[in-house]
Amino acid sequence: MLSLHGELDMASAPLLQSKLESAEIEAAAIVVLDLQELQFIDSTGLRIILAAHERLQEHGGELAITRGSQQIQRLLAITGTEDHLRVITTPDATLV
Amino acid sequence: MSRSQGKPIGVDAQLVSDPAVGLLVKAGAVLSSSLDLTTTMGQVAELTVPRLADLCVIDLRDDDGSIRDVAVAAARDGIAHGLEELRSRHPLDPGGEHPVARVIRSGEPELLPEMTSMLLSSFAQGSEHARFMIDNGYRSAVVAPLLARGRTLGALSVLRFDDGQPYGEEDLDLVCELARRAALAIDNARLFSDLHGAEQRLEAILVNLAEAITVVDEHGQTVFANQAAADLLGADTPEELTSARPGTIMPRFLVSDEQGEELDLERMPGRRLFAGEQQPEPLLVRNVVRATGEERWLIVRASAIADHETGRILYAVNVFENITEVKRAQLAESFMAEASRVLASSMDYAETLQRVARLAVPQIADWCAVDVLSESGEIERVAVHHSDPSMLTLAQRLDQSYRPALDEPLGVPEVIRSGEARIYTDIDAAALATYARDSEHLALLEAIGAIDVIIVPLAAPARTIGAITLVCTGSTRRLSHADLALAERLGRRAGTTIESARLYTERTRIAHTLQRALLPESLPEIPGAEIQALYSAAGELNEVGGDFYDVFPYDADRWMLVIGDVCGKGPRAASVTALARHTLRTAATGGQSPAEMLGTLHQALRRQPPGADLCTVCLVMLAPAADDHAHARFTVALAGHPPPLLISASGAATPIGHPGTLLGVLDPIEIKESAAELHRGETLLLYTDGVPEAGRSIEQLGEHGLLELCRQAPSLTLTGLLEHIEQAVLQHVEGRLRDDIALLALHLSPAKPHQA
């Protein structure tokens, strides 16, 4: 599980990208992104998350996310992301 | 024998005309006239003869306890010599019975009014001595101790021979008083000679110390200086300093404190010691040699040599530590830090260079000019500053009339071509004449009055892009190689910064050009409707943005409005926006529905090389009613994009549309079309998420904010509405936009022309 804080945008996205590209993440069955502390995502951030989800799917894994701030929820709704990523209500409810 | 403590004799009416008082007054004059012990004592002894005595002897006790005669005076010459000679062969025994020895031991005076032969023999130092005393008729004597600061230094003896008046009690008081005064003088003289001895020992040490040391008395007279002090204070030898009268040395220098204020010399630690301050703080001073303009930074410390009994300060020992190197380095660092800060503060390098020129004056030079090489190879003056503003006009005239050309052999052109710094010092009339092109040029140059000049290149990493000129006209200090090194650093820093700024501006120009090519040149005319677009690219613009919009005919009766957002910035994002517009237009000609068009675009994006090019799009297909354009039906298809707003005539705004999957990454996508109607006086507003997301996590404008803005603006024109929204966004982000914003609005015009 990875917890995100603050803003996920063009500036901070590469950091997340390198974390998501690490070997252990690639091999995991399910990766949970805890967005509860995240204030903001822009399209770059979203792209990183979706790209990671696609890669995990290729290996039979998946990416799940928690609920986040209002802006994040709106973004996920508008872009239809919520239909594709599993949304977990609390991080403890992870199935590993 | 009578003994008494010598009572001080005051000058009262009774004694005023008394010869005794006259004697004391004369003695006082003698004693304060010179510190030469022997001479003084000799003079005192002489004063007493012959009025007070036939023979006077002053004996001093040496450190080892032996008694030595330092002065002998007698009416008859032979006696003085005789006694001296006798004493040298038979010195007085300090432990013996001779009155001088006894007085020295006891510290008490002795009056011997009548001395018999037997008495004389009893304390004589041998028979020869006895013989001498008896033969010369020693009859009466007073021996007074020389007392100073509680110690007996010796004795003063007066003697009268056979034919003289025997001494009495008054004589005892007088002689004691005389002795007291003589003793004080001896003490001071000894102190001085002790000091002198100590000084000489000290000098052997001090003379070789690197630090400059001077010893100054309360009158400001330098009594000692070492060679380093001589060098520092501009003297050839220390003697030049010690023989100089007080107040004649310091005027050679311009002394100021760290803030540059001229220093009152009373603030110097040495002076403050004499003013009573116990431990004056060391002082950092800037000392400039007036004659040469040489600048030094010194730390001055002073400590006192005091009289250890009275505590009175006798001398101040000044130590001057030369920290010029260190201070210069520190000043250079803080200058560079400040200059760097100024250079980095703005992209307008003409402005920042002007500020840097102001920084350099007068800290480094009397004036500073910066020239930059333009693209066409011309040397352009971008900054000039002089501490005297009236001189600036002169500089401008010089620049306008005699602008240097790049091919000139000397000066700024030469530095720019060679990329090397130059320093010229002690510029004289002949040098100026060589450089001047004509007599007017020479006159201007002479008016500027340059004595030293430094020219350094504005050194960008790959090439020299200009030069900085520093000129000293000799008003405060001269330019040296230390200044050259600092100027070179400045030239490199400024050169690099300017080059970056220029490249930045270059990139920005390219970006803007490209951006313009990717957006529609002009919006088509839709009958019965007004259409406007607004695009605002984010702040640090040197990259092309990812927002796009388009308006084109779908078929004979219908129009397509497009707004979209490609994730990211830069060339790749730019090419995707081009792909999106092209793909959508092509799909439209194939008669696809809006939802199908988005599916086609999605496929096209999936076919791109991997890199997850996300794209959100909002499509509105508009079908104006054929008859009177009173209304228009429209269909909305959304792919991951915020829904357009239907704004009523009163300003109430409603989002229209069903959310759909964003394009390019997730599979499968889900797009649902929605239909609605636009009536006359109403506006349809399409926007990108840069608008509601303005303010990011701090305090977003939000969708509600946007709705509020629309509500506020029913009377505005379409352009007015868009600008109103843009202004609000900019205010929300305090002028620094982080994401692009794009707005596309269509207004169904009422039958009558709308009053703006």
Interface residues (C-beta under 8 A of the other chain):
Chain A: G6 E7 D9 M10 Q39 F40 D42 S43 T44 L46 R47 L50 A51 E54 S69 Q71 R74 L75 A77 I78 T79 G80 T81 D83 H84
Chain B: G546 D565 V566 C567 G568 K569 A612 L614 T616 L638 G640 H641 P642 P659 G660 T661 L662 V665 L666 I669 E670 D689 E693 R696 S697 Q700 G702 E703 R738 D739
